[in-house]
């Protein structure tokens, strides 16, 4: 699992998106590998810092996608 907060974009191509506050400021990524092979990946952009509830929701999503 990886996460990052405080993401900023310096590209001039995204200035309109950044101006209206729609640009994500963090992300959460969860990967499941079998050996070196990727089996499942979950990724979500977030507009605020990653919270515990975001992590729980990611695990629930993995469970639902893989075991139901």
SERO-4910 file (N, C-alpha, C, O; in steps of 0.05 Angstrom, whole numbers):
BEGIN
 pado doro    nc1    nc2    nc3   cac1   cac2   cac3    cc1    cc2    cc3    oc1    oc2    oc3
  Unk    A     17    -23      0      0      0      0     18     25      0     39     25     13
  Unk    A     10     45    -15     24     70    -14      4     93    -14    -19     90    -23
  Unk    A     13    115     -3     -4    139     -3     14    163     -5     38    162      2
  Unk    A      2    185    -14     17    210    -15     -2    233    -11    -24    233    -22
  Unk    A      6    252      4    -10    276      9      6    300      0     30    299     -3
  Unk    A     -8    322     -3      6    347    -10     15    348    -38     35    361    -44
  Unk    A      1    335    -56      9    334    -84      3    362    -96    -18    374    -92
  Unk    A     22    372   -111     18    397   -126     26    392   -155     43    376   -161
  Unk    A     13    407   -172     19    405   -201     29    433   -210     15    453   -206
  Unk    A     51    433   -223     62    458   -233     58    462   -262     66    482   -274
  Unk    A     43    443   -275     38    445   -303     18    467   -310     -1    471   -295
  Unk    A     24    482   -331      5    502   -339    -19    491   -354    -39    505   -358
  Unk    A    -18    465   -361    -40    452   -374    -64    447   -356    -87    444   -365
  Unk    A    -60    447   -330    -81    441   -311    -90    466   -295   -104    463   -275
  Unk    A    -84    490   -305    -90    514   -289   -120    517   -284   -127    527   -263
  Unk    A   -137    511   -303   -165    514   -299   -176    494   -278   -192    502   -261
  Unk    A   -167    470   -279   -175    450   -260   -166    458   -232   -182    456   -213
  Unk    A   -142    467   -229   -131    475   -203   -147    500   -193   -152    502   -169
  Unk    A   -154    518   -210   -167    542   -202   -195    537   -190   -203    552   -172
  Unk    A   -209    517   -199   -235    511   -188   -234    490   -166   -255    481   -156
  Unk    A   -210    482   -158   -207    464   -135   -213    435   -140   -218    420   -121
  Unk    A   -212    427   -165   -219    399   -171   -194    381   -173   -196    357   -178
  Unk    A   -170    393   -170   -146    377   -173   -140    361   -148   -141    373   -126
  Unk    A   -135    335   -150   -130    320   -125   -104    328   -111    -85    337   -123
  Unk    A   -105    326    -84    -82    333    -69    -69    309    -56    -48    312    -43
  Unk    A    -80    285    -58    -69    261    -48    -80    237    -63    -98    239    -78
  Unk    A    -68    214    -57    -78    189    -69    -73    166    -50    -57    168    -31
  Unk    A    -87    144    -56    -84    119    -41    -82     97    -62    -99     95    -80
  Unk    A    -62     80    -59    -58     58    -78    -53     33    -63    -37     32    -44
  Unk    A    -68     12    -71    -65    -14    -58    -61    -35    -80    -77    -36    -99
  Unk    A    -40    -51    -78    -34    -71    -98    -32    -98    -85    -21   -101    -63
  Unk    A    -41   -119    -99    -37   -146    -90    -21   -160   -112    -29   -161   -136
  Unk    A      1   -172   -104     19   -186   -123     20   -216   -115     19   -223    -91
  Unk    A     23   -233   -135     30   -261   -131     57   -264   -143     60   -265   -168
  Unk    A     77   -267   -126    104   -266   -136    110   -239   -148    106   -218   -134
  Unk    A    119   -238   -172    124   -212   -185    101   -203   -203    103   -183   -217
  Unk    A     79   -219   -204     57   -213   -221     35   -197   -206     26   -206   -185
  Unk    A     27   -175   -218      5   -159   -206    -21   -174   -210    -28   -181   -232
  Unk    A    -36   -178   -188    -62   -191   -189    -85   -172   -187   -105   -175   -201
  Unk    A    -81   -151   -171   -103   -131   -167    -90   -105   -159    -70   -103   -146
  Unk    A   -103    -83   -169    -94    -56   -162   -118    -39   -156   -137    -39   -171
  Unk    A   -116    -23   -135   -137     -4   -127   -123     23   -125   -103     25   -111
  Unk    A   -135     43   -137   -123     70   -137   -145     90   -135   -165     88   -149
  Unk    A   -142    110   -118   -162    132   -116   -148    158   -112   -131    160    -94
  Unk    A   -156    178   -127   -147    206   -122   -165    218   -101   -189    213   -101
  Unk    A   -154    234    -84   -169    246    -62   -164    276    -62   -143    285    -69
  Unk    A   -184    291    -53   -181    321    -52   -171    330    -25   -167    354    -20
  Unk    A   -168    311     -6   -157    317     20   -138    295     29   -135    275     14
  Unk    A   -125    298     51   -106    278     61   -120    251     64   -144    250     70
  Unk    A   -105    229     61   -116    202     64   -124    199     94   -109    204    112
  Unk    A   -148    189     97   -159    184    124   -161    154    129   -160    138    110
  Unk    A   -164    146    154   -167    118    161   -191    106    147   -191     83    138
  Unk    A   -213    122    144   -237    112    130   -231    106    101   -243     88     89
  Unk    A   -214    121     88   -206    116     60   -192     89     58   -197     74     39
  Unk    A   -175     83     77   -160     58     77   -180     34     81   -178     14     68
  Unk    A   -198     37    100   -218     16    105   -235     12     81   -240    -11     73
  Unk    A   -243     33     68   -259     30     44   -244     16     21   -256      1      6
  Unk    A   -218     21     20   -202      7      0   -201    -23      5   -204    -38    -14
  Unk    A   -198    -31     30   -198    -59     36   -225    -72     32   -227    -95     23
  Unk    A   -247    -57     38   -274    -68     32   -277    -71      2   -289    -91     -7
  Unk    A   -267    -53    -14   -270    -55    -43   -255    -79    -54   -264    -94    -71
  Unk    A   -231    -83    -43   -215   -107    -51   -230   -132    -44   -233   -150    -61
  Unk    A   -241   -133    -20   -256   -157    -12   -280   -161    -30   -284   -184    -39
  Unk    A   -295   -141    -36   -318   -143    -53   -311   -151    -82   -325   -168    -94
  Unk    A   -289   -140    -92   -281   -147   -119   -270   -175   -122   -275   -188   -142
  Unk    A   -256   -184   -102   -243   -210   -104   -257   -234    -92   -253   -257   -100
  Unk    A   -275   -229    -74   -287   -251    -59   -318   -253    -61   -330   -269    -47
  Unk    A   -330   -236    -77   -359   -238    -79   -367   -245   -108   -390   -247   -114
***
